[in-house]
Amino acid sequence: MLSDGQWALLEPLIVACRPKGKTPPQDLRRTLSAILRRHQNGAKWRAVPEELGPWWRAAQIFIRWARAGVWERLLNLVQECGVKLGMVFLDGTSVRAHQKAAGARRKGISS
């Protein structure tokens, strides 16, 4: 999913931001491609294609990095380096909520 050009830009930034553990993540490019794929299409972790590696590895790295603040550091570093990012919009009209979440009156209660 990540092209050679994209990876050449991102790799040094990711190496600078990610936690230094005992063992580096196996095939970081493929794992990050799995994370990006999952977040682009909004699928569940288990829906990540097998060619991008085990789904649990991508989920584990994403969660660990989120807790460690890696994604925020990476975003700041990317913005400082002038890499152009796309825009993301969340449309709340498609989010379903229970009728009581909208403040609907309950039957039998008069005010």
C-alpha atoms as one frame of an Amber mdcrd trajectory, in Angstrom:
protein
   0.000   0.000   0.000   2.806   2.448   0.808   4.711   3.253  -2.371   8.505
   3.367  -2.407   8.407   7.170  -2.496   5.981   7.407   0.436   8.031   4.942
   2.465  11.261   6.846   1.707   9.641   9.983   3.190   8.043   8.287   6.176
  10.658   5.759   7.277  13.149   8.189   8.875  10.291  10.038  10.608   8.813
   6.809  11.945  12.186   5.584  13.164  12.636   8.901  15.010   9.213   8.658
  16.692   8.655   5.017  17.471   9.584   3.516  20.831  12.905   1.747  20.973
  12.108  -1.723  22.267  14.173  -4.838  22.681  13.206  -6.024  19.229  12.054
  -3.836  16.349   8.698  -4.690  14.761   8.987  -7.209  11.961   8.464  -5.693
   8.526   7.401  -2.243   9.696   6.434  -1.043   6.199   3.958  -3.890   5.747
   2.533  -3.420   9.247   2.027   0.319   8.695   0.372  -0.429   5.367  -2.052
  -2.703   7.236  -2.801   0.050   9.775  -3.393   2.610   7.013  -5.562   0.180
   5.048  -7.695  -0.531   8.108  -8.218   3.159   8.853  -8.891   4.168   5.246
 -11.785   1.780   4.777 -13.013   1.645   8.379 -12.993  -2.135   8.466 -12.357
  -4.298  11.495  -8.809  -5.405  12.241  -9.611  -8.965  11.190 -10.521  -7.682
   7.701  -6.919  -6.629   6.981  -5.703  -8.646   3.948  -3.322 -11.511   4.726
  -0.629 -10.121   2.414  -0.228  -7.200   4.839   0.711  -9.542   7.663  -1.162
 -10.799  10.688  -4.028  -8.505  11.660  -3.195  -8.835  15.350   0.320  -7.466
  14.820  -1.022  -4.322  13.127  -3.632  -3.869  15.878  -1.054  -4.412  18.609
   1.407  -1.890  17.131  -1.356   0.674  16.587  -2.616   0.395  20.176   0.862
   0.422  21.726   1.908   3.439  19.682  -1.327   5.260  20.521  -0.712   4.751
  24.249   2.911   5.876  23.877   1.977   9.037  21.940   3.859   7.974  18.808
   1.081   9.020  16.407   0.988  12.567  17.824   4.784  12.885  17.626   4.740
  11.533  14.084   2.028  13.987  13.013   3.984  16.925  14.465   7.196  15.761
  12.787   5.457  15.255   9.432   3.944  18.748   9.617   7.328  20.283  10.494
   8.921  18.578   7.490   6.309  20.023   5.144   4.763  16.737   4.023   1.299
  17.448   2.652  -1.455  15.455   4.258  -4.917  14.781   2.878  -8.065  15.886
   4.623 -10.525  13.647   6.412 -14.148  14.476   7.088 -16.483  12.634   9.399
 -20.118  12.826   8.431 -22.245  12.356  11.517 -25.492  12.002   9.579 -24.801
   8.314   9.072 -24.231   7.601  12.768 -27.271   5.926  14.246 -28.305   6.636
  17.801 -31.058   5.340  20.008 -34.133   7.561  20.192 -33.429   8.299  23.850
 -30.010   9.646  22.916 -31.740  12.485  21.063 -33.663  13.633  24.135 -37.039
  12.181  23.132 -39.700  12.350  25.830 -40.612   9.206  27.655 -44.191   8.019
  27.451 -46.267   8.603  30.559 -44.097  11.408  31.928 -45.689  14.828  31.765
 -43.853  18.019  32.486
